[in-house]
């Protein structure tokens, strides 16, 4: 009789005490996520050994997904096209919580203090702000203009002072939501900033918020250090007026490269990268490139800028040497290069090649391909050190 | 008889399977280390909840200690005055390995790819480079000049391209050790750079290496993007010639604040912070402050610069508003303010107040003190996001 008791007891003890023993301790500073857009899954990767650590499924429609990270770099917040906001635990490789927060979402951001996660929505518009711990709704900001008409919200970023900044497409407005206000939320609105802002970016220091205008030339600029001055129009030659070729893909503003005093930006519809002086916001140069640029991304040391392209040139990546403004390398990773992500100190770059079903890793010093990793229709690549940066 | 077998068996199983169950999973992006200089111990802290997570003892003489982090933000490399290099596991809260690598050490650095840890030494001089995983010696670079005389090594930093840069005090030289060379190590030497380089810093992009000269005026500047141009002398009015008051403490160059186009640096021996234009390396302004500045540190968004002071003003911290170059806040944390460390997105600053045996945490937006943490004679504070930065 006693013998029969021992075994179930042991099994019970093992399952109680042994559960955590199967999961070794590991740091989270070298982790990342690769979006697998066709299957609604993400890969968790490690950049130290350039390995795939696991896959998490069930994240819905990831055809236009973005990722933010908790300040401890343990949790990823994945924003999907279907309005889904999914909190993923990168250590336990599981979904912690998933909410469908709208009908159609385009992007997200996490507050400076890490307490709030914000999602910007196309349908029904507006920004929703969630508790980063629980995903409980904290604030709902409808994007209705003075006439009561709702706008799609684009270009959502975080800014210092626990603020979120975003643009209203139809209304042509820029709003700043301050989560450090005594009431818990204060919204400052800038109207008539220009026609159809379609995307925006903020400089790494969190100072300059720039919105691209689809409906007219130029960019809308808000200096976050001097909000009283209002939104100004800059770079009036930029945008619609530049079009000499059909535009195959509107460039992402989040991929603009700020290299000290200059901003390198994709020319809309042209085979050029523009060099903008940040002291006067005027064009100071043009760099001919292989196709219509999509992402123009600076290596963290700002010495190189890597560029990918729209169809039919999306099999190519070019590397610009910043001081000489010349192309120093042309790579052909394969069909449909969608995204590039640098390791935080810039020694590697990871490139997603969607139609080849793989991610490639390059040494940015020698340009040697150092690894290929299989992935199912990979698009965005996001490494955890983004947790420590503003505006990503 | 059977009964007597069960208990030991259970205990054995518990100790096998249960060990890891006591250690919950956690991210490492919000961790940090506080040096407790008098007791040779470190505190491990968490910045999300502003808590002390543990203490690790037995690290030797930490009277002048510095810390680097592994690229996964799990391990801290602690360099002590006694030549000890200790690798600490922040998750398991234990010393992984400790080597006494020299008689007297002053600083360390970790390579861009995270594979190598370097220590610079006073006695017997030279730089030793270790495998970051095992702490096995990989390279030993004696600091002998052409005449065979050994120098103290100071101002050791990492630079892009898996390089280490450092200065030889007695010889007056700057050396660059390239760990990506085909042979595994190539050293480039710059001689006659000036008299008695006592410390150095590298800008956050890894481009400009600047060494302070104790024996003469000015700074030695090496442009890492154009090493062929050699080392130049800049800011000739800076240093010895500035002295109008006795110098109570030589300022740390690692604490210099680069705010876009300008560098804010402590004036040696004067109650001033100098503003240096980085386009021409000339002084463009002076900001009067409360005492002789020691650390002049930019908040990560570069809008504020925080300054602490040498005796007899070391109970004070002042905050400079960068755009207006004015003091906007004076704080009195207490006796012997030794160090300040910002959280990576700048919402908090942690300040060590040695003679009050505490660390204070301030909100950098409101300047409110939000927490006090007890610590035994705290000096340096180092947060894990340093793992992702160049030159720290």
Interface residues (C-beta under 8 A of the other chain):
Chain A: X2 X3 X6 X9 X10 X13 X14 X16 X17 X18 X19 X20 X21 X23 X24 X25 X26 X27 X28 X29 X30 X31 X46 X47 X48 X69 X70 X71 X72 X73 X74 X75 X90 X91 X92 X112 X113 X114 X160 X161 X162 X180 X205 X206 X207 X225 X260 X261 X300 X301 X302 X303 X323 X343 X344 X345 X346 X347 X365 X384 X385 X387 X388 X389 X390
Chain B: X2 X3 X6 X9 X10 X13 X14 X17 X18 X19 X20 X21 X23 X24 X25 X26 X27 X28 X29 X30 X31 X46 X47 X48 X69 X70 X71 X72 X73 X74 X75 X90 X91 X92 X112 X113 X114 X160 X161 X162 X180 X205 X206 X207 X225 X260 X261 X300 X301 X302 X303 X323 X343 X344 X345 X346 X347 X365 X384 X385 X387 X388 X389 X390
